Amino acid sequence: MIVTKNIIVPGKHGKPILTDVFYKEDSLQKPVIIFCHGYKGFKDWGAWDLMAKKYADAGFFFIKFNFSFNGGTIEQPIDFPDLNAFGNNNYTKELDDLETIIDWICSLNEYKTEADINNINLIGHSRAGGIVTIKAEEDNRIKKVISLAGVCDFGKRTSTIGDLEQWKKDGVKYVLNGRTKQQMPHFYQFYEDFIQNEERLTVKRAVSNLNLPYLIVHGSGDTSVLVEEANNLHKWNSNSKLEIIEGANHVFDASHPWDKNELPKALNDASNNIIDFLNNET
């Protein structure tokens, strides 16, 4: 298996997009999966590498990347050494980053014998479940899309970060990262960007307009994004497929760091559902 880590892809907003690829080198063009991490996430979190290898073993060309403003750096792609970047992130920058990665794989000659750029599929975890759904609705290069513990609404999350008037006055609000104990900044531009782009960033609109195969995978024990959000996504698109992993939490029972050599059962089950969907769904 070929594993290439930390490829530097230039982003549209002045910061690089660190990218990993996983595939079996056999000169056969394989369906492409692009995986997007969620809020306070990064491409090297927990069991994501093991998950990537599972998809590569199953015959996919798997790409995962750090959003350019996720708070990581080239030197330290894990965790959040650049909190200023984190505070300047927003949904439209993440959509731009995803588009950049799609453009990158479509234009790169290096992988043309291994990656089938006519079969590009998106997986988004948590907040990125909304990002990939919006991008899939607006980009006809995407063939299938998967929401993995994905959110159904950006609006309520954007407006409830804190008191809006105080947020505007201070210019920043902070959210505690329970694992790293960092106070993670959200600059007021996050709210302004959402309001300026609210129609585009309405997940319900994107889901309702999807006309490609759409899979929703969620854990019944998810306390970060409740399973009711998955039910909403499913309700808004009558052609979607919903898979509930019984008892699974928001990260499908993985954690960071993950020092085991195999996936937790819940994440393995979720991945099997996704692989079956990508192989069999028409």
Secondary structure as the mmCIF struct_conf table of DSSP 4:
data_model
#
loop_
_struct_conf.conf_type_id
_struct_conf.id
_struct_conf.beg_label_comp_id
_struct_conf.beg_label_asym_id
_struct_conf.beg_label_seq_id
_struct_conf.end_label_comp_id
_struct_conf.end_label_asym_id
_struct_conf.end_label_seq_id
STRN STRN1 ILE A 2 PRO A 10
TURN_TY1_P TURN_TY1_P1 LYS A 12 HIS A 13
BEND BEND1 GLY A 14 LYS A 15
STRN STRN2 PRO A 16 TYR A 23
BEND BEND2 ASP A 26 SER A 27
STRN STRN3 LYS A 30 CYS A 36
TURN_TY1_P TURN_TY1_P2 TYR A 39 LYS A 40
TURN_TY1_P TURN_TY1_P3 LYS A 43 ASP A 44
BEND BEND3 TRP A 45 TRP A 45
TURN_TY1_P TURN_TY1_P4 GLY A 46 ALA A 47
HELX_RH_AL_P HELX_RH_AL_P1 TRP A 48 ASP A 57
TURN_TY1_P TURN_TY1_P5 ALA A 58 GLY A 59
STRN STRN4 PHE A 61 PHE A 65
TURN_TY1_P TURN_TY1_P6 SER A 68 PHE A 69
BEND BEND4 ASN A 70 GLY A 71
BEND BEND5 ILE A 74 GLU A 75
BEND BEND6 ILE A 78 ASP A 79
BEND BEND7 PRO A 81 PRO A 81
HELX_RH_AL_P HELX_RH_AL_P2 LEU A 83 GLY A 87
TURN_TY1_P TURN_TY1_P7 ASN A 88 ASN A 88
HELX_RH_AL_P HELX_RH_AL_P3 TYR A 91 SER A 107
HELX_RH_3T_P HELX_RH_3T_P1 ASN A 109 TYR A 111
TURN_TY1_P TURN_TY1_P8 LYS A 112 GLU A 114
STRN STRN5 ALA A 115 HIS A 125
TURN_TY1_P TURN_TY1_P9 SER A 126 SER A 126
HELX_RH_AL_P HELX_RH_AL_P4 ARG A 127 GLU A 138
TURN_TY1_P TURN_TY1_P10 ASN A 140 ARG A 141
STRN STRN6 ILE A 142 LEU A 148
BEND BEND8 ALA A 149 ALA A 149
BEND BEND9 CYS A 152 CYS A 152
BEND BEND10 PHE A 154 PHE A 154
HELX_RH_AL_P HELX_RH_AL_P5 GLY A 155 SER A 159
TURN_TY1_P TURN_TY1_P11 THR A 160 THR A 160
BEND BEND11 ILE A 161 GLY A 162
HELX_RH_AL_P HELX_RH_AL_P6 LEU A 164 ASP A 170
BEND BEND12 GLY A 171 GLY A 171
STRN STRN7 VAL A 172 LEU A 176
TURN_TY1_P TURN_TY1_P12 GLY A 178 THR A 180
STRN STRN8 GLN A 183 PHE A 187
TURN_TY1_P TURN_TY1_P13 TYR A 188 TYR A 188
HELX_RH_AL_P HELX_RH_AL_P7 GLN A 189 GLN A 196
TURN_TY1_P TURN_TY1_P14 ASN A 197 LEU A 201
HELX_RH_AL_P HELX_RH_AL_P8 VAL A 203 ASN A 209
BEND BEND13 LEU A 212 LEU A 212
STRN STRN9 TYR A 214 GLY A 219
TURN_TY1_P TURN_TY1_P15 SER A 220 GLY A 221
BEND BEND14 THR A 223 VAL A 225
HELX_RH_AL_P HELX_RH_AL_P9 VAL A 227 TRP A 236
TURN_TY1_P TURN_TY1_P16 SER A 238 ASN A 239
STRN STRN10 LYS A 241 ILE A 245
TURN_TY1_P TURN_TY1_P17 GLU A 246 GLY A 247
TURN_TY1_P TURN_TY1_P18 HIS A 250 ASP A 253
BEND BEND15 HIS A 256 PRO A 257
BEND BEND16 ASN A 261 GLU A 262
HELX_RH_AL_P HELX_RH_AL_P10 LYS A 265 ASN A 280
#
